[in-house]
Amino acid sequence: MLKISELAQTKIKEALDNYKKPVVGIKAVAQVRSPFQISYGLAFVDDNNVNKSDKILEIGEIKIYIENDQTEYFDGVTLDFEDGLAGSGFKFINLPRVPKKYQGTIAEKVVKVIDEEINPGIASHGGYVSLVDVKGNDIKNTFLLSEN
């Protein structure tokens, strides 16, 4: 399940205490584009935005809500807070590159090659490759994103 660093806990508590509207906690969200492309986010929630089926993590006075069908995407993930010269904010770390059900399969091997061999070479050009889907033993799609 989602872990939260001590610094992130402190910053969440500060944010909740300083938010102008009444809220009950924070919702951690996983936006799943494919099993290999997941974006993580946070949002303040009030009573109207909480589902009865949400998983609730209680850390002291802090409540973190996760939709029940998204809990698997937070296994091993840590919410941290970065404070640096380039800015500060919450950051999800230890993100799983390969979901548990794909570990040991051709998908995991493809992700490893992409991460170790392909992406380092094209990163200097502002792009990267990400696995989108695998059907059986066939790689159906790869996706190239570039800021150029």
Phi, psi and omega per residue, in radians:
M1 nan 2.862 -3.130
L2 -0.984 2.319 3.037
K3 -1.887 2.632 -3.113
I4 -2.268 2.140 -3.127
S5 -1.130 2.792 3.139
E6 -1.069 -0.710 3.125
L7 -1.120 -0.737 3.109
A8 -1.103 -0.678 3.100
Q9 -1.049 -0.779 3.135
T10 -1.082 -0.780 -3.106
K11 -1.202 -0.624 3.075
I12 -1.122 -0.800 3.127
K13 -1.030 -0.779 3.100
E14 -1.064 -0.767 -3.132
A15 -1.114 -0.753 3.124
L16 -1.122 -0.717 -3.131
D17 -1.175 -0.504 -3.072
N18 -1.738 -0.038 -3.129
Y19 -1.280 2.369 -3.005
K20 -1.307 -0.464 -3.141
K21 -1.729 2.689 3.107
P22 -1.241 2.223 3.122
V23 -2.289 2.738 3.128
V24 -1.761 -0.251 -3.132
G25 2.925 -2.750 -3.106
I26 -2.098 2.440 3.040
K27 -1.843 2.225 3.027
A28 -1.639 2.254 -3.028
V29 -2.159 2.433 3.014
A30 -2.009 1.999 3.078
Q31 -1.646 1.918 -3.007
V32 -1.715 1.939 3.067
R33 -1.543 -0.604 3.025
S34 -2.785 2.964 3.128
P35 -1.043 -0.295 -3.091
F36 -1.884 -0.035 3.130
Q37 -2.306 1.716 -3.107
I38 -2.201 2.257 3.057
S39 -1.858 2.413 -3.101
Y40 -1.929 2.576 3.123
G41 -2.694 3.007 3.137
L42 -2.290 2.631 3.071
A43 -2.645 2.535 2.989
F44 -1.196 2.549 3.095
V45 -2.304 2.498 3.005
D46 -1.934 -3.072 -3.100
D47 -1.011 -0.492 -3.111
N48 -1.334 -0.287 -3.090
N49 -1.838 0.159 -3.128
V50 -1.821 2.299 3.072
N51 -1.676 2.547 3.128
K52 -1.052 -0.474 -3.114
S53 -1.519 -0.059 -3.140
D54 -1.062 2.429 2.994
K55 -1.372 2.350 -3.109
I56 -2.027 2.148 3.004
L57 -1.735 2.144 3.114
E58 -1.911 2.104 3.124
I59 -2.181 1.727 -3.026
G60 1.084 -2.156 3.127
E61 -1.538 -0.071 -3.056
I62 -1.587 2.368 3.025
K63 -2.054 2.198 3.084
I64 -1.955 2.174 -3.121
Y65 -1.815 2.361 3.070
I66 -2.315 2.267 3.104
E67 -1.032 2.376 -3.035
N68 -0.928 -0.673 -3.107
D69 -1.399 0.024 3.123
Q70 -1.921 -0.043 -3.035
T71 -1.026 -0.603 -3.115
E72 -1.079 -0.493 -3.122
Y73 -1.331 -0.176 -3.134
F74 -1.816 0.027 3.101
D75 -1.090 2.133 3.109
G76 1.399 -0.084 -3.117
V77 -1.465 2.506 3.113
T78 -2.119 2.372 3.017
L79 -1.670 2.165 -3.122
D80 -2.223 3.056 3.084
F81 -2.256 2.251 3.115
E82 -1.867 2.361 3.104
D83 -2.272 1.877 -3.073
G84 -2.582 -3.065 -3.115
L85 -1.127 -0.583 -3.116
A86 -1.415 -0.090 -3.125
G87 2.353 3.123 3.140
S88 -2.428 2.726 3.120
G89 2.906 3.043 3.125
F90 -1.345 2.561 -3.131
K91 -2.521 2.326 3.036
F92 -1.537 2.245 3.138
I93 -2.173 2.991 -3.091
N94 1.051 0.640 -3.119
L95 -1.202 2.353 3.135
P96 -1.244 2.151 3.107
R97 -1.355 -0.522 -3.131
V98 -2.295 2.078 3.112
P99 -1.013 2.653 -3.084
K100 -0.900 -0.716 -3.073
K101 -1.191 -0.269 3.127
Y102 -1.796 -0.052 -3.118
Q103 -1.160 2.372 -3.120
G104 1.488 0.019 -3.128
T105 -1.787 3.105 3.079
I106 -1.030 -0.566 3.131
A107 -1.050 -0.762 3.134
E108 -1.115 -0.693 3.129
K109 -1.144 -0.687 3.117
V110 -1.143 -0.784 3.125
V111 -1.056 -0.698 3.136
K112 -1.105 -0.772 3.117
V113 -1.118 -0.764 3.119
I114 -1.046 -0.851 -3.089
D115 -1.163 -0.692 -3.022
E116 -1.633 -0.505 -3.031
E117 -1.934 -0.710 -3.010
I118 -1.580 -0.927 -3.050
N119 -1.065 -0.676 3.107
P120 -1.050 -0.586 -3.124
G121 -1.292 -0.571 -3.101
I122 -1.742 -0.093 -3.139
A123 -1.079 -0.634 -3.127
S124 -1.172 -0.267 3.100
H125 -1.714 0.088 3.084
G126 1.475 0.304 -3.113
G127 -2.218 3.024 3.015
Y128 -2.784 2.808 3.126
V129 -1.963 2.464 3.104
S130 -2.381 2.399 3.066
L131 -1.218 2.302 3.141
V132 -1.788 -0.762 -3.054
D133 -2.802 2.670 3.046
V134 -2.340 2.293 3.065
K135 -2.032 1.881 -3.088
G136 1.120 -2.123 3.090
N137 -1.801 0.169 -3.126
D138 -1.813 2.290 3.041
I139 -1.457 1.959 -3.072
K140 -1.467 -0.673 -3.061
N141 -2.531 2.441 2.826
T142 -2.190 2.768 -2.999
F143 -2.315 2.232 3.116
L144 -1.874 2.154 3.057
L145 -1.945 2.373 3.107
S146 -2.474 2.441 3.098
E147 -1.464 -0.175 -3.117
N148 -1.439 nan nan
